[in-house]
Structures are given as structure tokens and as C-alpha cells.
């Protein structure tokens, strides 16, 4: 079971959309993938991201490579994951000391 595959649900861990869930729509190369929220559902725009900025979850949906936002939304609805996708993941908060995060 590859972690980075088309249809894998991930959590963005960097950037302004950090903590929000997204779906991998296409694999561009070994470092970049194309993701979508869809924006109507999670607020994540369709964009190219580095795989270091996403964290795969255990959930997958069955979509074709390059699927549209409507196809992704339909697949999420069929799998019953709409509520799961809407809830953002809160990052662990800690005290930052000297550039390193330490648990308080």
C-alpha cells in the first residue's frame, strides 16, 4: 500500500492551509503532487504541493487520475467521508525556544 497515491486523503502540514484535509488527484513527479480539497468542502484549492508538506491518512477514495472537484466530491460522498473532511486537524501547540519546539 503506497502512501502517496491518487485518491489518498492527506492533511496539509505547512502553509496557510495547514491542518486542513485534501485529496491527491495526480502525481507530478517524485517530489510533487496535485491536490484538491475540494475548495467548497475544505477550503483547500487545487494546487501543486511538495510531498513533504502533506501527511497521508489511512483513508483512500476511488477516483481517476486528474479527477475534477465534482468527481472528488461525489467519491467522498459515496464513501461517507464528508464530515471527516470538513473537520480540520489542530497542530500540536508548544513553546518555541531558540527555533526548536519544546513541549511546555
C-alpha positions in Angstrom: 0.0 0.0 0.0 1.8 3.1 -1.2 1.4 6.2 1.0 1.4 8.7 -1.9 -1.2 7.5 -4.5 -4.1 9.0 -6.4 -7.2 9.1 -4.1 -5.3 9.2 -0.8 -6.7 11.6 1.7 -3.9 13.7 3.3 -3.6 16.5 5.9 -1.6 19.7 4.9 1.1 20.3 7.5 2.6 23.5 6.1 1.3 26.8 4.7 -1.9 28.8 5.2 -4.0 25.6 4.7 -2.1 23.7 7.4 -4.4 21.3 9.3 -6.9 21.0 6.5 -7.6 17.8 4.7 -7.1 17.3 0.9 -7.1 14.5 -1.7 -4.3 13.6 -4.1 -5.6 14.0 -7.6 -2.4 13.4 -9.6 1.3 12.6 -9.1 3.5 15.1 -10.9 6.9 13.6 -10.0 8.8 12.1 -7.0 8.6 15.4 -5.1 5.3 17.0 -6.1 1.6 16.0 -6.3 -1.6 17.8 -7.3 -4.2 18.1 -4.5 -7.6 19.5 -4.1 -9.9 19.9 -1.1 -12.3 20.4 -2.9 -12.3 24.1 -2.0 -16.1 24.2 -1.5 -15.8 21.5 1.2 -12.4 22.1 3.0 -11.1 25.4 1.7 -8.1 23.8 0.0 -7.5 25.0 -3.5 -6.4 22.7 -6.3 -2.7 23.1 -6.4 0.7 21.5 -6.7 2.4 20.8 -3.4 5.6 19.2 -2.2 5.0 15.8 -0.6 7.0 17.0 2.4 4.1 19.4 3.1 1.4 16.7 3.4 0.8 13.8 5.7 -1.1 10.8 4.3 -4.0 9.4 6.3 -5.4 5.8 6.2 -8.3 6.8 4.0 -8.5 6.5 0.2 -11.2 7.1 -2.3 -11.5 5.6 -5.8 -11.0 8.4 -8.3 -9.4 8.6 -11.8 -6.1 10.4 -12.2 -6.8 14.1 -12.8 -10.3 13.9 -11.4 -12.4 17.1 -11.3 -13.6 18.6 -8.0 -17.1 17.3 -8.7 -15.8 13.8 -9.1 -13.8 14.0 -5.9 -16.8 15.4 -4.0 -19.0 12.6 -5.4 -16.5 9.9 -4.3 -16.2 11.4 -0.8 -20.0 11.4 -0.5 -20.2 7.7 -1.6 -17.6 6.7 0.9 -19.3 8.8 3.7 -16.2 11.0 4.4 -17.8 14.5 4.0 -17.9 15.2 7.8 -14.4 13.8 8.2 -13.0 16.1 5.5 -14.7 19.2 7.0 -13.1 19.0 10.4 -9.6 20.5 10.4 -6.7 18.9 12.4 -5.3 21.1 15.1 -1.5 21.2 15.1 0.2 20.4 18.4 1.0 23.6 20.3 4.2 24.0 22.1 6.5 26.7 23.3 9.2 27.7 20.7 12.6 28.2 22.3 15.6 29.1 20.1 13.9 27.8 16.9 13.1 24.4 18.4 9.7 23.5 19.6 9.6 22.1 23.1 6.6 20.7 24.9 5.6 23.0 27.7 
